[in-house]
Amino acid sequence: MFFTLLGFRLLLPRNLARDIERLRHRIRDEALSLLRRAPTDERRWQWRQQHRMARLGAVLQNQPVAMDHAISDALASLHLGRELMRLRHWLKASPKRSPIRPTVEKTLKRMACRADDPLMAARHARRAARLMMAAGVVESGRVENRQYMAAALIDVAELIEGHADYFSGLPRGGANAQ
């Protein structure tokens, strides 16, 4: 066991920069897969994202500036995923004849088609929220659902636009980090 450990320490040292980039890519790619409407186990997805963020923080603990930036981006990915899951849950639970249901469905489909260009996906979300609020559609005498959905779509757009370099600028590569 001693020689195995010595071999890994001397002959195969870890490349921290590569590990950090793999974690960042994996966190981002998992959030974008939700944007693409990939099926997922939501609790497991969130647990894995939080675990990756904890590992990222542990690896970067001696670099506070880099850690702040990386954790900020990772939190944006987590928040984006949660908002997308919230929109999907609402769609599943909403009545089929809801006047805002077609708008939300169409927006999620358009955003999924534009997942490779997150800024365009953000524009779709922002446009749908603006149309939803301007239309003045009232669902069963309640304005809350319309406002709730519009707020969720605006939140998605703000997250993507606020972290545009993270969601669209990182080079794609092998992301094997768990």
C-alpha positions as CSV (number, residue, x, y, z in Angstrom):
1,M,0.0,0.0,0.0
2,F,2.9,2.3,0.8
3,F,4.4,1.8,-2.6
4,T,1.1,2.4,-4.4
5,L,0.6,5.6,-2.5
6,L,4.2,6.6,-3.2
7,G,3.7,5.8,-6.9
8,F,0.6,8.0,-7.2
9,R,2.3,10.9,-5.3
10,L,5.4,10.8,-7.4
11,L,4.5,9.4,-10.8
12,L,0.9,10.5,-11.2
13,P,0.5,13.8,-9.3
14,R,-2.9,15.5,-9.5
15,N,-3.4,18.4,-11.8
16,L,-5.4,20.9,-9.8
17,A,-6.0,23.3,-12.6
18,R,-7.5,20.5,-14.7
19,D,-9.6,19.2,-11.8
20,I,-11.0,22.7,-11.2
21,E,-11.9,23.2,-14.9
22,R,-13.6,19.8,-15.0
23,L,-15.7,20.6,-11.9
24,R,-16.7,24.0,-13.3
25,H,-17.6,22.4,-16.7
26,R,-19.5,19.7,-15.1
27,I,-21.5,22.0,-12.9
28,R,-22.3,24.3,-15.8
29,D,-23.1,21.4,-18.2
30,E,-25.5,19.9,-15.8
31,A,-27.4,23.1,-15.5
32,L,-27.5,23.5,-19.3
33,S,-28.7,20.0,-19.7
34,L,-31.8,21.0,-17.6
35,L,-32.2,23.9,-20.0
36,R,-32.2,21.4,-22.8
37,R,-35.0,19.6,-21.0
38,A,-33.0,16.5,-20.3
39,P,-34.9,14.2,-17.9
40,T,-33.3,14.1,-14.4
41,D,-33.9,13.0,-10.9
42,E,-34.2,16.4,-9.3
43,R,-33.1,15.5,-5.8
44,R,-30.1,13.6,-7.1
45,W,-29.2,16.4,-9.5
46,Q,-29.3,19.0,-6.7
47,W,-27.3,16.8,-4.3
48,R,-24.6,16.2,-7.0
49,Q,-24.4,19.9,-7.8
50,Q,-23.9,20.8,-4.2
51,H,-21.3,18.0,-3.7
52,R,-19.4,19.3,-6.7
53,M,-19.6,22.9,-5.3
54,A,-18.2,21.7,-2.0
55,R,-15.3,19.9,-3.8
56,L,-14.7,23.0,-5.8
57,G,-14.5,25.1,-2.7
58,A,-12.2,22.6,-1.0
59,V,-9.8,22.6,-4.0
60,L,-9.8,26.4,-4.1
61,Q,-9.6,27.1,-0.4
62,N,-6.1,28.6,-0.7
63,Q,-7.2,30.9,-3.5
64,P,-10.0,33.1,-2.1
65,V,-10.5,35.3,-5.2
66,A,-10.7,32.3,-7.6
67,M,-12.9,30.5,-5.1
68,D,-15.4,33.4,-4.9
69,H,-15.6,33.6,-8.6
70,A,-16.0,29.8,-9.1
71,I,-18.6,29.4,-6.3
72,S,-20.6,32.4,-7.6
73,D,-20.8,30.8,-11.0
74,A,-21.7,27.4,-9.5
75,L,-24.4,29.0,-7.4
76,A,-25.8,30.6,-10.5
77,S,-25.9,27.1,-12.1
78,L,-27.7,25.7,-9.1
79,H,-30.2,28.5,-9.0
80,L,-30.8,28.2,-12.8
81,G,-31.5,24.5,-12.4
82,R,-33.9,25.1,-9.5
83,E,-35.8,27.7,-11.5
84,L,-36.1,25.5,-14.5
85,M,-37.3,22.6,-12.3
86,R,-39.8,25.0,-10.7
87,L,-41.2,25.9,-14.1
88,R,-41.5,22.3,-15.1
89,H,-43.3,21.4,-11.9
90,W,-45.8,24.3,-12.5
91,L,-46.5,23.0,-16.0
92,K,-47.2,19.5,-14.6
93,A,-49.5,20.8,-12.0
94,S,-51.3,23.5,-13.9
95,P,-54.7,23.0,-15.5
96,K,-54.6,22.1,-19.2
97,R,-56.8,25.1,-20.0
98,S,-54.7,27.7,-18.2
99,P,-54.2,30.8,-20.4
100,I,-50.5,31.1,-19.5
101,R,-49.7,27.4,-19.9
102,P,-49.0,27.7,-23.7
103,T,-46.7,30.6,-23.2
104,V,-44.6,28.8,-20.6
105,E,-44.5,25.6,-22.7
106,K,-43.5,27.4,-25.9
107,T,-40.8,29.4,-24.0
108,L,-39.3,26.3,-22.4
109,K,-39.2,24.6,-25.9
110,R,-37.6,27.6,-27.4
111,M,-35.1,27.9,-24.6
112,A,-34.2,24.2,-25.0
113,C,-33.6,24.8,-28.7
114,R,-31.3,27.7,-27.8
115,A,-29.4,26.0,-25.0
116,D,-26.2,26.2,-27.1
117,D,-26.6,29.9,-27.1
118,P,-27.7,30.8,-23.6
119,L,-28.0,34.5,-24.3
120,M,-30.7,33.7,-26.9
121,A,-32.4,31.5,-24.4
122,A,-32.4,34.3,-21.9
123,R,-34.0,36.6,-24.5
124,H,-36.8,34.1,-25.0
125,A,-37.4,34.0,-21.3
126,R,-37.4,37.8,-20.9
127,R,-39.7,38.2,-23.9
128,A,-42.2,35.6,-22.6
129,A,-42.2,37.3,-19.2
130,R,-42.8,40.7,-20.8
131,L,-45.6,39.4,-22.9
132,M,-47.1,37.5,-20.0
133,M,-47.2,40.7,-17.9
134,A,-48.4,42.9,-20.7
135,A,-51.2,40.6,-21.7
136,G,-52.9,41.0,-18.4
137,V,-54.1,37.4,-18.6
138,V,-55.8,36.4,-15.4
139,E,-56.0,32.7,-14.5
140,S,-59.2,31.8,-12.7
141,G,-59.4,35.3,-11.2
142,R,-55.9,35.1,-9.8
143,V,-52.9,37.1,-10.9
144,E,-50.4,35.3,-8.8
145,N,-49.6,32.5,-11.2
146,R,-48.9,34.9,-14.0
147,Q,-46.7,37.0,-11.8
148,Y,-45.0,33.9,-10.4
149,M,-44.2,32.5,-13.8
150,A,-43.1,35.9,-15.2
151,A,-40.8,36.3,-12.2
152,A,-39.3,32.8,-12.7
153,L,-38.6,33.5,-16.3
154,I,-37.1,36.9,-15.5
155,D,-34.9,35.2,-12.9
156,V,-33.7,32.6,-15.5
157,A,-32.9,35.4,-17.9
158,E,-31.0,37.4,-15.2
159,L,-29.0,34.4,-14.1
160,I,-27.9,33.6,-17.7
161,E,-27.2,37.2,-18.6
162,G,-25.4,37.9,-15.3
163,H,-23.1,34.9,-15.8
164,A,-23.0,35.0,-19.6
165,D,-19.2,34.3,-19.7
166,Y,-19.7,31.3,-17.6
167,F,-22.7,29.8,-19.4
168,S,-21.5,30.4,-22.9
169,G,-17.7,31.2,-22.8
170,L,-16.1,28.2,-21.2
171,P,-14.6,25.8,-23.7
172,R,-16.3,22.5,-23.9
173,G,-14.2,19.5,-23.0
174,G,-14.2,16.2,-21.3
175,A,-16.1,16.6,-18.1
176,N,-15.7,13.4,-16.1
177,A,-15.6,14.8,-12.7
178,Q,-18.4,13.7,-10.4
